[in-house]
Amino acid sequence: MPDTFSIDADWNALYTDGKWTESDGDEEISVQDPSTREEIARVPAGSEADVDAAFKAAAAAQAEWRETPPVERERVALDVANLLQEYEAEIVDLLAHEAGGSRIMGETSVQIATDQAMEAATLPRRMKGEQADSNVPGKENLVRREPQGVVTVISPWNFPLNLSGRAVAPAIATGNAVVLKPASNTPITGGLLIAKLYEEAGLPDGLLNVVTGSGSDIGDAVVAHPESDVVAFTGSTPVGRGVATTGGENLSVIALELGGNNGHIVTADADLEAAVDSAVFGTFVHQGQVCISINRHIVHEDVYDEYVDRLTDRAESLPVGSAHDPETVVGPVIDESQRDEMLGYVQETVEAGATLETGGETVPMDSAGDEGDENEGGDGNESGDDGKGDGDDSLLVAPTVLSGVTNDMAAACNEHFGPIAPVISVSNVDEAVEVHNDTKYGLSGSVHAGDVGTGMQIAERMETGMVHVNDQPVNDEAHVPFSGTKASGVGGYNGTDIMDEVTEKKWISLQHDRREYPF
């Protein structure tokens, strides 16, 4: 049982029915620090028996929780928000160790998760029904909003804290119980930490249960469990399709936030300095490992060369290094498979005729700056050295800019999920919109134009769930809907959208006068 919020605490336990318990099986998952490549924790690899125990505890606890007065559910959410602020430094440190998150990423994660908890605190008092007149004489119709029951949350590794919190907090606040399965790369900040926060907030036993483990081992058991009424999943589109299929067979409500291929349109009359400022943040924050980051830069030919030059200069100036260095902007990517995939897209794009302006390679950790304090390093990697990666072993991918890109090249047509900026030239606004929409995804996007009105007109033509004018796509506010179109998902998060997913409406009619029937 972790007695602190420190990475040095013992996180090797599941959280079921208000207790820190051992797994039914004896397998474990090694959690590694992307900066140092050393093992920082071990957590249980949960079994199907663990999944079943979690759902049984959730279903039993929810029956009483749904009757709890709104003020108590509100209190829990507000206490979690306060705890996130109280332990911000420790949580930021956890995110650096487990997710490779820079200080900016960690602080942003805490801010968003706090916003989510505070928004969730408003939901118990917003679960209002309605009254409707009836066509039947003497009848009154009432519609009530009630919790769904047990909400299954499956969260990803890139922003584990808030991408878990955006489903967990509203589900609990509206009277549901939760079973949470975090990603196996980030089981602490995506799951066990959240259990600790709700435990500290005094959430009654059984309402939040966390089962760590590999999706390939227990994913189907989690999604298909008969006690699962809602499945909230964030991840890739291919995996999301499988979740939708399995959950649909179980007749669960499905809320999916999936992949993105977000475009950043820059018109000929845009403020180029502002457009590049937005581009740098929207591309390179958290190493581009953001579902709503800029995947393609779509730039008018009149300003294309200057845009590429400015973006390249800015990319080369960004501090690259360990997530434990407070000056780092671009830290390590999560693991080797992600690194190799994104660099493979870069190589394919160059082979297809694009120009590599900068980057396109790994950066040795020992040449990127201080990789941490005196407690970091060690013998966590296979070679048994001091924990610093060499060029082949390092998870640091240099900020990368590609020019001469077309929409069908690998780095543009795939969600590369890295610090990579493919820049596409277009001749007019119509072509920019056409290029932007020529993707199966539709999650987020942005446009910089000469004035906001023109930007708005372009935004209305962009096939995506969210668009930001004179900004970049990485925006998330807990009271504003967050959802995608096309292959980027179904359902929605934040505000009343997530409340609609985790609650259902019940029609009750009251026949005040004796009714006459035809027979």
QUIJOJO-V417072 format. One record per helix or strand of 3 or more residues. SS is the DSSP state (~ for helix, > for strand). FROM is the first residue (numbers start at 1). TO is the last residue. Records with the same first field share a line. If there is no record, write none. Layout:
SS = FROM-TO, FROM-TO
//
This chain:
> = 14-16, 19-21, 28-32, 39-44, 130-133, 139-147, 150-154, 177-181, 208-210, 230-234, 253-257, 262-266, 294-300, 355-358, 400-405, 420-426, 445-448, 503-511
~ = 48-65, 70-86, 88-99, 103-126, 160-173, 188-200, 215-223, 237-249, 272-288, 301-317, 336-351, 365-367, 410-413, 429-437, 452-461, 495-502
//
